Amino acid sequence: MKERGNTRRSFIKTSGAIAAAASLPLYSGIPLYASPSNSNVLKVGLIGCGGRGTGAANQALKADKNVVLTAMADIFEDRITESHQNLLKNHPDKVKVDKANRYVGFDGFDKILNSDVDVVILATPPNFRPDHIEKAVNAGKHIFTEKPMAVDAPGVRRVLESVEKAKKKNLSIVSGFCWRYHSPKRETFGKILDGAVGDVHTIYNTYNTGALWWRDVQPGWNSMMKRMRNWIYHNWISGDHIIEQAIHSIDMMSWAFGDVKPVSITATGGRQSRIEEQYGNVYDHFAVVYEYENGAKGFHFCRQQKNCSNSYAVEVMGSEGHAMIDCIRNRHTITGKEQWRFRGEDNDMYQQEHDELFASIRSGKAMNDGEWMMRSTLLGIAGRMAAYSGQTITYDQALNSQEKLGPDYVDQNTVFEDPAIARPGITPFL
Ligand SMILES: NC(=O)c1ccc[n+]([C@@H]2O[C@H](COP(=O)([O-])OP(=O)(O)OC[C@H]3O[C@@H](n4cnc5c(N)ncnc54)[C@H](O)[C@@H]3O)[C@@H](O)[C@H]2O)c1
């Protein structure tokens, strides 16, 4: 273990240095609009005007003096109206979206791409992301994309192709894996990657939370629109909660392991407390083991069950110490050969994402979160596939999986029955 660990440490130290350099706040202290070359207006289009999309648009408008919002798209008019009112209140001079630029429907995204926006914010449910990312890159737009970026392996492969294309076109892709933009975590993970706890051999990480929201079904909603309103409960739209929500913890685990790929994935899961039909086909708990080439293991637990204890943390155990990253209490500590606690300045990670995105566009040096964001997304998907099927799968099997959860095309009249609730040992790994 030690010998192999040392080899791995050398790799991680190198990749840690790269990660630390890449994670330094860009242009900190320099007003983004100070350079004369920054005088042109950057136009933003928002796709998916829900909670996160509205938040992200708000942050984009604060990231740079010369940014305006010129188009919005959603499949529901009420969501655009609410989001537009909210943004207009906060940025009366920067929201330039009239009725003609508010696109309702599944094709609203294509209409935004045909407009002259420079940047798109992708904040729909994740099943649409591979298509949206691919089309945005083809149209030459810079991208802020919420996590996760796919719900199945064909989607992951499609995004990976777009990531390469974006690099060639010098287009920025910044991901909504927000903890990677959080100063306390950047410092803590930077220290771990620099060897503060020795060779990392075990990571235990959690996203154990309560029940989520539910939108009461209204008269006139057809079967597709019922699903779209309550998308988190349909695995082909959300990916299931291990991808849609718990992926943040899996992403931090992957970060601490230096974003290297695991060898195999074994998992269990099911639905025990959220069993009513209205909750579609998703599970309410998962437990996953990720095994790495050097013998290290990552253990992930997540659940969405009410009246249970909560935990949202990453615990990193190494040959010479231990690191605790507690997302609920916002505490970051290291014990062992080094005794350390983050006492620096906190930041708004959501704002940081956009500050760096717009700074990269202004500088002409594109940022691209593509590879690590897709590794983390695939780790979540692999955990789900291993739990659903009950099989141990390799990372490469997961990447090459042919399972496609949803239909190729979706609009409001598409009729599509959810895949049956998975039964380990019976549901195949495809
Ligand atoms: N990084 C974070 O901390 C964080 C936090 C919350 C949500 N998210 C992610 O952001 C995404 C959106 O989540 P949310 O909480 O805002 O959900 P939400 O339901 O509030 O918003 C999603 C919006 O997208 C719209 N939509 C659905 N399909 C569409 C389509 N094809 N074209 C245009 N609009 C469409 C919906 O009508 C809805 O208004 C998810 O991927 C979620 O995982 C990330």
The ligand as a Tripos MOL2 file, in Angstrom:
@<TRIPOS>MOLECULE
LIG
   44    48     1     0     0
SMALL
NO_CHARGES

@<TRIPOS>ATOM
      1 N1        -25.0410   24.0180   -7.5150 N.am      1 LIG1
      2 C1        -26.0160   24.0370   -6.6430 C.2       1 LIG1
      3 O1        -25.8130   24.2660   -5.4440 O.2       1 LIG1
      4 C2        -27.4190   23.7720   -7.1070 C.ar      1 LIG1
      5 C3        -28.5050   24.0900   -6.2760 C.ar      1 LIG1
      6 C4        -29.8080   23.8430   -6.7500 C.ar      1 LIG1
      7 C5        -29.9870   23.2790   -8.0010 C.ar      1 LIG1
      8 N2        -28.8970   22.9610   -8.7630 N.ar      1 LIG1
      9 C6        -29.0850   22.3480  -10.1050 C.3       1 LIG1
     10 O2        -29.6720   23.3090  -10.9750 O.3       1 LIG1
     11 C7        -30.5720   22.6720  -11.8660 C.3       1 LIG1
     12 C8        -31.9610   23.3170  -11.7220 C.3       1 LIG1
     13 O3        -32.4130   23.1030  -10.4090 O.3       1 LIG1
     14 P1        -33.4830   24.0970   -9.7100 P.3       1 LIG1
     15 O4        -33.4280   23.8220   -8.2580 O.co2     1 LIG1
     16 O5        -33.3250   25.4710  -10.1940 O.co2     1 LIG1
     17 O6        -34.8550   23.4660  -10.2760 O.3       1 LIG1
     18 P2        -36.1960   24.2340  -10.6450 P.3       1 LIG1
     19 O7        -37.2430   23.2190  -10.8450 O.co2     1 LIG1
     20 O8        -36.4360   25.3330   -9.6570 O.co2     1 LIG1
     21 O9        -35.8260   24.9290  -12.0420 O.3       1 LIG1
     22 C9        -35.6590   24.2330  -13.2440 C.3       1 LIG1
     23 C10       -36.3860   25.0300  -14.3180 C.3       1 LIG1
     24 O10       -36.0830   24.5000  -15.6120 O.3       1 LIG1
     25 C11       -37.2920   24.5300  -16.3630 C.3       1 LIG1
     26 N3        -37.1690   23.5960  -17.4820 N.ar      1 LIG1
     27 C12       -37.3430   22.2440  -17.4840 C.ar      1 LIG1
     28 N4        -37.0700   21.7470  -18.7020 N.ar      1 LIG1
     29 C13       -36.7190   22.7840  -19.4840 C.ar      1 LIG1
     30 C14       -36.3300   22.8940  -20.8370 C.ar      1 LIG1
     31 N5        -36.2020   21.8160  -21.6370 N.pl3     1 LIG1
     32 N6        -36.0350   24.1270  -21.3310 N.ar      1 LIG1
     33 C15       -36.1550   25.2190  -20.5450 C.ar      1 LIG1
     34 N7        -36.5150   25.1600  -19.2440 N.ar      1 LIG1
     35 C16       -36.7970   23.9680  -18.7230 C.ar      1 LIG1
     36 C17       -38.3600   24.1830  -15.3480 C.3       1 LIG1
     37 O11       -39.6430   24.5320  -15.7810 O.3       1 LIG1
     38 C18       -37.9090   24.9790  -14.1430 C.3       1 LIG1
     39 O12       -38.4390   26.2800  -14.1250 O.3       1 LIG1
     40 C19       -30.5180   21.1820  -11.5250 C.3       1 LIG1
     41 O13       -29.6120   20.5250  -12.3480 O.3       1 LIG1
     42 C20       -30.0260   21.1610  -10.0980 C.3       1 LIG1
     43 O14       -29.3300   19.9760   -9.7760 O.3       1 LIG1
     44 C21       -27.6310   23.2170   -8.3540 C.ar      1 LIG1
@<TRIPOS>BOND
     1     1     2 1
     2     2     3 2
     3     2     4 1
     4     4     5 ar
     5     4    44 ar
     6     5     6 ar
     7     6     7 ar
     8     7     8 ar
     9     8     9 1
    10     8    44 ar
    11     9    10 1
    12     9    42 1
    13    10    11 1
    14    11    12 1
    15    11    40 1
    16    12    13 1
    17    13    14 1
    18    14    15 2
    19    14    16 1
    20    14    17 1
    21    17    18 1
    22    18    19 2
    23    18    20 1
    24    18    21 1
    25    21    22 1
    26    22    23 1
    27    23    24 1
    28    23    38 1
    29    24    25 1
    30    25    26 1
    31    25    36 1
    32    26    27 ar
    33    26    35 ar
    34    27    28 ar
    35    28    29 ar
    36    29    30 ar
    37    29    35 ar
    38    30    31 1
    39    30    32 ar
    40    32    33 ar
    41    33    34 ar
    42    34    35 ar
    43    36    37 1
    44    36    38 1
    45    38    39 1
    46    40    41 1
    47    40    42 1
    48    42    43 1
@<TRIPOS>SUBSTRUCTURE
     1 LIG1         1 GROUP 0 **** ****
